[in-house]
Amino acid sequence: MTTPSAARIGAKYQLGLRKNGAPILLRHIKRINGPTPIENPCSASALLVNGAFLAGASTISLRAASLEGFLRAGDVITIASTAYTVAADTAAASSNAIASISIAPALAADAADGDAAPVTFYGETALRATVSSYPIQLINGTTIQSQDLRMIVAAFDLKDPPQTEDQVVFNGTTYAVQSASPRYVGPTVVGWDIQVR
């Protein structure tokens, strides 16, 4: 009888997590430190084109009724059904607007002031996780508290390993990541065991 390889076992394990898990949103926070730290994904109401831009423009501006934070390289802005990737991290929002956003490709068509410009944040990943409370024997009131949740996700669904600055949105509630440990099959990371609070 042939023994399944570690790669096959790992792939099966990850597919099981994906199939049986509950939907979550992992928010990988990128922060620019300073007197007032700013974050991506940014906090914003509906984003709109700020000003008029001609086809071929490779720099645009966005605004919202409420906008804090910045856009990072890899965020995707959609204008009139065309997706544009933010080419470089921007400066922080000022007066509910972000100016001088470098995009690629250049605008395929004119963009009018007020056109909808929703953003898909590079740092936000929709995935599935097995979610459970911690067994009472592991709850010590400090590193693991009674309200903490344990979430296990497949490694191949992640762009970047989870960090303690990250957040998880589950059932409409935002949790802060407290710790994240890799799970292995052989030498390969196949999942992440994430503690949230």
C-alpha positions in Angstrom: 0.0 0.0 0.0 1.3 3.4 -0.9 1.7 5.9 1.9 0.2 9.3 1.1 2.9 12.0 0.7 3.1 14.9 3.1 2.1 17.2 0.2 -1.1 15.2 -0.4 -1.9 15.1 3.3 -1.3 18.8 3.6 -3.5 19.7 0.6 -6.3 17.5 1.9 -6.1 19.1 5.3 -6.3 22.6 3.8 -9.2 21.7 1.5 -11.0 20.4 4.6 -10.6 23.7 6.4 -11.8 25.6 3.4 -14.9 23.3 3.0 -15.9 23.0 6.6 -15.0 26.5 7.9 -17.1 29.5 8.6 -16.6 32.7 6.6 -14.3 35.3 8.1 -12.5 38.4 6.8 -8.9 38.7 7.8 -7.7 42.3 7.8 -3.9 42.6 7.5 -3.1 46.0 9.0 -0.3 48.1 7.6 0.5 51.0 9.8 2.6 54.1 9.2 3.8 55.2 12.7 4.1 58.8 13.8 2.4 61.2 16.2 -0.9 60.0 14.9 -0.4 56.5 13.3 -2.4 55.8 10.1 -3.6 52.5 8.9 -4.5 50.5 5.8 -7.2 49.2 5.2 -8.4 52.7 5.6 -11.7 53.6 7.3 -14.0 55.1 4.7 -17.6 55.5 3.7 -18.4 55.2 0.0 -15.4 56.3 -2.0 -15.8 58.7 -5.0 -13.5 60.1 -7.6 -12.4 63.5 -6.4 -12.2 65.8 -9.4 -12.3 65.1 -13.2 -9.6 63.0 -14.8 -9.0 62.3 -18.5 -8.4 58.9 -20.1 -4.8 58.1 -19.9 -4.3 59.7 -16.5 -2.1 57.6 -14.2 -2.7 59.6 -11.0 -6.1 60.2 -9.5 -7.7 61.4 -6.2 -10.5 59.9 -4.1 -12.8 61.4 -1.4 -15.5 60.2 0.9 -17.8 61.7 3.5 -15.5 60.2 6.1 -12.0 58.9 5.2 -9.1 58.1 7.4 -5.9 56.1 6.7 -4.1 55.6 3.4 -4.0 53.3 0.3 -1.2 50.8 -0.1 0.4 49.3 -3.1 -1.8 46.4 -4.2 -5.1 47.9 -3.3 -7.5 47.8 -6.3 -9.8 50.7 -7.2 -12.8 50.0 -9.6 -14.1 52.8 -11.7 -16.8 52.1 -14.3 -16.2 48.3 -14.1 -12.4 48.7 -14.8 -10.0 47.7 -12.1 -6.9 49.8 -11.4 -4.1 48.7 -9.0 -2.6 51.3 -6.6 1.1 51.3 -7.6 2.6 52.9 -4.5 1.6 53.7 -0.9 -0.2 57.0 -0.6 0.1 59.8 1.9 -2.5 59.9 4.7 -6.0 61.1 3.9 -6.5 64.8 4.6 -9.8 66.5 4.8 -11.6 63.2 3.9 -9.6 62.9 0.6 -6.5 61.0 -0.7 -4.6 62.8 -3.4 -1.9 61.7 -5.9 -2.9 58.1 -6.1 -0.7 56.3 -8.7 -2.6 53.7 -10.6 -1.9 51.0 -13.2 -3.0 50.7 -15.8 -3.8 54.3 -16.7 -7.4 55.3 -16.9 -9.2 53.6 -19.8 -11.8 56.3 -20.0 -12.6 59.7 -18.5 -13.5 59.7 -14.8 -16.0 62.4 -13.7 -16.0 64.0 -10.3 -18.2 61.9 -8.0 -17.9 58.7 -10.0 -18.1 55.7 -7.6 -14.7 54.2 -6.9 -14.9 51.3 -4.5 -11.7 49.8 -3.2 -10.7 46.2 -2.7 -8.0 46.4 -0.1 -4.9 44.2 -0.6 -4.8 43.5 3.1 -8.4 42.1 3.3 -8.8 38.4 2.6 -12.2 36.6 2.7 -11.6 33.0 3.7 -13.0 30.3 5.8 -11.9 29.1 9.3 -12.9 26.6 11.8 -14.0 28.7 14.8 -14.2 27.5 18.4 -13.9 28.6 22.0 -10.9 27.5 24.1 -11.3 24.6 26.4 -11.7 25.7 30.0 -8.5 24.0 31.1 -6.5 26.3 28.7 -8.2 29.6 30.0 -5.8 31.3 32.4 -7.4 34.8 32.4 -4.2 36.4 31.0 -2.8 35.0 27.8 -6.1 33.1 27.1 -9.3 34.7 28.3 -12.8 33.3 28.4 -14.1 35.4 25.5 -11.2 34.5 23.2 -11.9 32.5 20.0 -9.6 30.0 18.2 -9.7 30.2 14.4 -7.8 27.8 12.1 -7.3 28.8 8.5 -5.6 27.1 5.5 -2.2 28.5 4.7 -2.8 28.5 0.9 -5.7 31.0 1.4 -3.4 33.7 2.9 -1.4 36.3 1.1 0.7 37.0 4.2 1.1 35.2 7.6 -1.2 36.6 10.3 0.3 39.2 12.6 -0.7 40.4 16.1 -1.7 43.8 14.6 -4.3 42.2 12.3 -8.0 42.0 12.8 -10.6 39.3 12.0 -14.3 40.1 11.2 -16.6 37.2 12.1 -20.4 37.3 12.3 -20.3 41.1 12.1 -17.9 41.5 15.1 -14.3 42.7 14.7 -11.7 40.9 16.8 -8.0 41.7 17.4 -5.4 38.9 16.7 -3.6 38.0 19.9 -1.3 35.3 18.5 -0.9 33.2 15.4 1.0 29.9 15.2 1.8 27.8 12.1 0.6 24.2 11.7 2.8 21.8 9.8 2.6 18.6 7.9 6.2 17.6 7.6 8.2 20.7 6.8 5.3 22.5 5.1 3.1 25.1 6.8 -0.5 24.0 6.0 -2.5 26.2 8.3 -2.5 29.0 10.9 -3.9 28.7 14.4 -5.1 32.2 15.3 -6.2 33.4 18.7 -8.6 36.5 18.6 -10.2 38.7 21.2 
